[in-house]
Amino acid sequence: MVPGIYFRLLLVGYFEGIDSERGISWRAGDSRSIREFVGIPLHEGAPDHTTISRTRRLIDVETHRQVFHWILELLADAGLVKGKQIGIDATTLEANAALRSIIRRENGQSYEEFLKDLAQQSGIATPTREDLARVDRKRKKKGSNDEWVHPHDPDARITKMKDGSTHLAHKAEHAVDMETGAVVAVTLQEADLGDTTTIKETLAEAGTVVAELIEREAEMRPAEKPQVHLRGVEEVVADKGYHSGPVLQEMKAAGVRTYIPEKKQAGKRHWVGKEEQRDAVYANRQRLERVKGKRLLRKRGELIERTFAHCYETGGMRRTHLRKHNNILKRLLIHVAGMNLGLLLRNLYGIGTPRGLQDLSLTLDFLVVLIERAADERNSQLVSAEVTTGGMVASFYHPDLCAKFGCSQNQN
């Protein structure tokens, strides 16, 4: 399959909210408009999901990242990437793996076999399912990622989701331009890693992308006013999960101002031997008290959560149908690129998705019908008027307009 068709099919997955490659293949074969967008002739069949999967394996992650950067360049040309203020947040994606299939890292033993051994050690020779459930309830730390792994998706981690349930999951982290809402970087990491650990990779990726956009702009349009901030990333906004002394100290050393809410401390903090961390924490606290800091925190909740809603809720990728980070990241990069492309479309045309354009055309057709019906009703209210010649001609008398300007039907 031609790479152009492959990437356009993945964009269809975002715009149509389709999570699986099987669904994308079926939708491409079902819709003539999607066939025209993708570039599939009517006399040819749509690519099968196995063809999409094989093409994905043949194209490396770096090529997918180049497509993501190319769409970012289009946004930068339209003034939709500034790069000065970056907001960072993460969300969990449910893995294509079941908890009942996990095995022990040390010997490959399944979960049920492990419980049977524990039951036999406790004196139950032939344990039933009720016995196994009782043994499992009494056991502590039953879901440790250090002890258990999924045999077919080793990158998935046992994680508590936002709804409180426990699943094998991955962690997707976005770096969002706080002035425009464009996603300048996306990373996929282990779900059991803390925010203070994953922010380093995501922020480094965002800084690299912004620097490349600055260099490209200087080469292509040296005489024009720059669209991207020339000094790169200067401010970072995040939630309280990213707050820690070492992180704030590293960002201060890198020349980045932070706007990260502080976690509630049980007691008084001790700064002996940590003077640089103390200065960074106090400076961050003072920035949050200002009007700008409060405004950025409000904006963070609006812009970053919007990207999650577009990509994973309406975009249909809250649950992945691929395994291993290498494969999931390929789909994720094009999926987020589709969201950025929607931002560009919304800026140019006021509509961010093909479905939105379709709804707009239906709305315009409906308005045209209403206007025509209203015109017919007005025309039926036109009355004939006598003129001095004694003939009868069509009158332009309009009741509403005449009532407004104080005229009457008998006035000549």
C-alpha positions in Angstrom: 0.0 0.0 0.0 1.2 3.5 -0.8 2.3 5.4 2.3 0.1 8.4 1.5 -3.0 6.1 1.5 -1.9 4.6 4.8 -1.5 7.9 6.6 -4.8 9.2 5.2 -6.5 6.1 6.5 -5.1 6.8 10.0 -6.4 10.3 9.8 -9.8 8.9 8.9 -9.6 7.0 12.2 -9.4 10.3 14.1 -12.0 12.2 12.2 -14.5 9.4 12.2 -13.7 8.3 15.8 -12.7 4.7 14.8 -10.4 2.9 17.2 -9.4 -0.2 15.3 -7.7 -0.9 11.9 -10.6 -3.2 11.1 -13.1 -0.4 11.5 -11.0 2.0 9.4 -10.8 -0.6 6.6 -14.6 -1.1 6.7 -15.4 2.6 6.8 -13.1 3.3 3.8 -14.9 0.7 1.8 -18.3 2.0 2.8 -18.0 5.7 2.0 -17.4 7.2 -1.4 -16.3 10.5 0.1 -13.7 8.8 2.2 -12.5 6.8 -0.8 -12.0 10.1 -2.7 -10.1 11.6 0.3 -7.9 8.5 0.7 -7.3 8.1 -3.0 -9.0 4.7 -3.6 -10.6 4.3 -7.0 -14.2 3.1 -7.1 -13.2 0.0 -9.1 -10.7 -1.1 -6.4 -11.5 -2.6 -3.0 -10.5 -0.8 0.2 -7.3 -2.0 1.8 -7.9 -4.9 4.2 -6.9 -4.4 7.9 -4.0 -6.9 7.4 -2.7 -4.6 4.7 -2.9 -1.6 7.0 -1.1 -3.6 9.8 1.6 -4.8 7.5 2.2 -1.2 6.2 2.4 0.0 9.8 5.1 -2.5 10.6 7.2 -1.6 7.5 7.1 2.2 8.2 9.2 3.1 11.2 8.3 5.5 14.1 10.5 8.3 12.9 8.6 8.5 9.6 5.3 8.8 11.6 7.0 11.5 13.7 8.0 13.4 10.5 4.3 13.5 9.4 3.4 14.8 12.8 6.1 17.5 12.5 5.0 18.4 9.0 1.4 19.2 10.2 3.0 21.2 13.0 4.9 23.2 10.3 1.5 24.0 8.6 0.2 25.2 12.0 3.3 27.4 12.5 2.8 29.0 9.1 -0.7 29.8 10.1 0.4 31.4 13.4 -1.0 28.5 15.5 2.3 27.6 17.2 3.9 30.1 19.5 6.1 27.8 21.7 6.6 30.2 24.7 4.0 28.7 27.1 3.7 24.9 27.3 1.1 23.0 29.3 1.9 19.3 30.1 -0.5 16.6 31.3 -1.0 12.9 30.9 -3.8 10.4 30.6 -4.1 6.6 30.6 -5.0 4.4 27.7 -6.5 1.0 28.3 -4.2 -1.7 26.9 -5.2 -4.5 24.5 -4.5 -7.0 27.2 -6.4 -8.7 30.0 -5.4 -8.9 33.6 -6.3 -12.6 33.8 -3.5 -13.3 31.4 -0.6 -11.9 33.4 2.2 -14.1 34.4 5.0 -14.0 37.0 8.2 -12.3 35.8 10.4 -14.8 37.6 9.1 -18.1 36.3 6.2 -17.5 33.9 3.6 -18.9 36.2 0.0 -17.8 35.6 -2.1 -16.0 38.2 -4.3 -19.0 38.8 -1.4 -21.4 39.2 0.2 -18.9 41.6 -3.0 -18.9 43.8 -3.2 -22.7 43.8 0.4 -22.9 45.1 -0.5 -20.4 47.9 -3.6 -22.3 48.8 -1.8 -25.6 49.0 0.9 -24.0 51.2 -1.9 -22.9 53.5 -3.1 -26.5 53.9 -5.8 -26.8 51.2 -4.9 -29.8 49.1 -7.5 -29.4 46.3 -8.6 -25.7 46.4 -11.9 -24.7 44.8 -12.5 -21.3 43.1 -14.0 -20.0 46.3 -10.8 -21.0 48.2 -8.7 -19.3 45.6 -10.8 -16.1 45.8 -10.5 -16.1 49.6 -6.7 -16.6 49.5 -6.5 -13.8 46.9 -8.5 -11.3 49.1 -6.2 -11.8 52.1 -3.0 -11.2 50.1 -1.5 -7.8 50.0 0.2 -6.0 47.0 -1.4 -8.5 44.6 -0.9 -6.3 41.5 2.8 -5.3 41.6 4.3 -4.5 38.2 7.6 -5.7 39.6 6.2 -9.2 39.8 3.7 -9.5 37.0 3.8 -8.9 33.3 1.6 -9.6 30.3 3.2 -12.1 28.0 2.0 -10.5 24.7 2.3 -6.8 25.8 5.2 -6.4 28.1 4.9 -2.5 27.9 1.5 -2.5 29.5 1.3 -1.8 33.3 -1.2 -2.6 36.0 -2.8 0.8 36.6 -5.8 2.3 38.3 -7.8 4.2 35.7 -9.6 7.5 36.2 -12.9 5.7 36.9 -11.4 3.7 39.7 -11.2 0.4 37.9 -7.9 -1.5 37.5 -6.6 -2.4 34.0 -3.4 -2.9 32.1 -2.7 0.5 30.6 -0.3 2.9 28.9 0.4 6.5 29.6 0.1 9.2 27.0 1.5 12.6 27.8 0.8 15.8 25.8 2.7 19.1 25.6 0.2 21.7 24.5 0.8 25.3 23.3 -1.0 27.4 25.9 -1.7 30.2 23.5 -3.3 28.2 20.6 -4.1 24.7 21.9 -1.9 22.9 19.4 -0.2 19.8 20.7 3.6 20.3 20.0 4.7 16.9 21.4 3.2 13.6 22.5 5.0 10.8 24.3 4.0 7.2 25.3 5.4 5.9 28.5 4.9 3.2 31.1 1.7 3.8 33.1 3.3 3.2 36.4 5.8 6.0 36.0 5.2 9.1 38.0 4.5 12.5 36.5 7.7 13.9 37.9 9.6 11.3 35.9 7.7 11.4 32.5 7.7 15.3 32.3 11.4 15.3 31.5 11.0 13.4 28.2 7.9 15.2 27.1 9.3 18.7 27.8 12.6 17.8 26.1 10.6 16.6 23.0 8.6 19.9 23.0 11.7 22.0 23.3 13.3 20.2 20.4 10.2 20.6 18.2 9.9 24.4 19.0 13.6 24.8 18.2 13.3 23.1 14.9 10.3 25.3 14.0 12.3 28.5 14.9 15.2 27.3 12.7 12.9 26.5 9.8 11.1 29.9 10.0 14.4 31.7 10.0 15.5 29.9 6.9 12.3 30.3 4.9 11.2 33.8 6.0 14.1 35.7 7.4 12.7 39.1 6.6 9.2 38.5 8.0 8.0 38.8 11.6 8.5 35.5 13.4 5.4 33.5 14.4 7.2 31.2 16.8 8.7 32.6 20.0 12.4 33.1 19.3 13.6 32.1 22.8 11.7 28.8 22.7 10.0 27.3 25.7 10.1 29.7 28.6 7.1 28.8 30.8 5.6 25.4 31.8 2.2 24.9 33.3 1.1 21.6 34.9 -1.0 20.1 37.7 0.1 19.3 41.2 1.2 15.8 40.3 4.2 17.3 38.6 5.3 19.3 41.6 8.6 18.3 43.2 11.7 20.1 44.4 14.1 18.4 42.0 11.9 19.0 39.0 11.5 22.7 39.8 15.2 23.0 40.4 16.1 21.5 37.0 13.6 23.7 35.2 14.9 26.8 36.9 18.4 25.8 35.9 17.3 25.4 32.3 15.8 28.9 32.3 12.1 27.7 32.4 9.6 29.4 34.7 7.1 27.0 36.2 3.4 27.4 37.2 2.8 24.1 39.0 0.4 24.0 42.1 2.0 22.7 45.2 0.9 19.6 47.0 -0.4 19.9 50.5 2.3 19.1 53.0 1.6 17.2 56.3 4.2 19.2 58.2 6.8 21.8 57.8 9.4 21.2 55.0 13.1 21.1 55.9 15.4 22.7 53.4 18.8 21.9 55.0 21.2 21.2 52.2 18.4 21.9 49.6 18.7 25.7 49.2 18.4 25.7 45.4 15.2 23.5 45.6 13.8 25.9 48.2 14.4 28.9 46.0 12.7 27.2 43.1 9.7 26.1 45.1 9.2 29.6 46.6 9.6 31.3 43.3 7.0 28.9 41.8 4.6 29.6 44.7 4.9 33.4 44.2 4.1 33.1 40.5 1.0 31.1 41.3 -0.3 33.9 43.5 -0.2 36.5 40.7 -3.0 37.1 38.2 -1.0 35.6 35.4 -0.5 32.3 37.3 -4.1 31.9 38.1 -5.1 32.6 34.5 -2.7 30.0 33.2 -4.0 27.4 35.6 -7.5 28.0 34.4 -6.4 27.9 30.8 -4.5 24.6 31.4 -7.7 22.9 32.4 -9.4 24.2 29.3 -6.8 23.5 26.6 -5.1 20.3 27.7 -8.3 18.5 28.7 -9.8 19.5 25.3 -7.0 17.7 23.5 -7.7 14.5 25.6 -11.4 14.8 24.8 -10.8 15.2 21.0 -8.1 12.4 20.8 -9.4 9.8 23.1 -13.1 10.3 23.7 -14.6 11.6 20.4 -11.4 10.4 18.6 -12.1 6.9 19.9 -8.6 5.9 21.2 -9.3 5.6 24.9 -8.7 1.9 24.4 -5.8 0.8 22.2 -6.2 -2.2 19.8 -2.4 -2.5 19.3 0.3 -3.9 21.5 3.8 -2.7 22.4 4.8 1.0 22.6 6.4 1.0 19.2 3.1 0.2 17.4 0.9 2.3 19.6 3.1 5.4 19.3 2.8 5.2 15.5 -1.0 5.3 15.7 -0.9 7.9 18.4 1.3 10.4 16.5 -1.0 10.4 13.5 -4.0 10.5 15.7 -2.8 13.7 17.5 -1.7 15.1 14.2 -5.3 14.7 13.0 -6.3 16.8 16.0 -3.8 19.5 15.1 -5.1 19.4 11.5 -8.6 19.9 12.8 -7.3 23.0 14.7 -5.9 24.4 11.4 -9.2 23.6 9.6 -11.2 25.3 12.3 -9.0 28.4 12.1 -9.3 28.6 8.3 -12.9 27.6 7.7 -14.6 27.6 11.2 -15.1 23.8 11.0 -12.6 21.3 12.5 -13.9 18.0 11.2 -15.5 16.6 8.0 -18.6 15.7 10.1 -18.9 19.2 11.3 -18.8 20.4 7.7 -21.5 17.9 6.8 -23.6 19.1 9.7 -23.1 22.7 8.5 -24.2 22.0 5.0 -27.4 20.3 6.4 -28.0 23.4 8.6 -27.5 25.7 5.6 -30.0 23.7 3.5 -32.5 23.8 6.3 -32.1 27.6 6.6 -32.6 28.0 2.9 -35.8 26.1 3.1 -37.0 28.2 6.0 -36.1 31.4 4.2 -38.0 30.3 1.0 -41.0 29.3 3.1 -41.0 32.7 4.9 -40.7 34.5 1.5 -43.7 32.5 0.2 -45.7 33.5 3.2 -44.8 37.2 2.8 -45.7 37.0 -0.9 -49.1 35.7 -0.1 -49.7 38.8 2.1 -49.1 41.2 -0.8 -52.4 42.9 -1.7 -53.5 44.6 -4.8 -53.9 48.4 -4.7 -55.9 50.8 -6.9 -54.0 53.5 -8.8 -55.1 56.7 -10.5 -55.4 55.0 -13.9 -58.1 52.8 -12.5 -56.1 49.7 -13.3 -55.0 47.1 -10.8 -51.3 46.4 -10.3 -49.4 44.4 -7.8 -48.8 46.4 -4.6 -45.5 46.5 -2.7 -47.4 47.2 0.5 -45.7 45.4 3.4 -47.7 45.4 6.7 -44.8 45.3 9.1 -42.7 47.9 7.3 -45.6 50.3 6.9 -46.5 50.0 10.5 -42.9 50.9 11.4 -42.8 54.0 9.2 -46.4 55.1 9.7 -47.7 54.6 6.2 -51.0 53.0 5.1 -52.1 50.9 2.3 -54.3 53.7 0.7 -51.4 56.1 0.4 -50.2 56.6 -3.2 
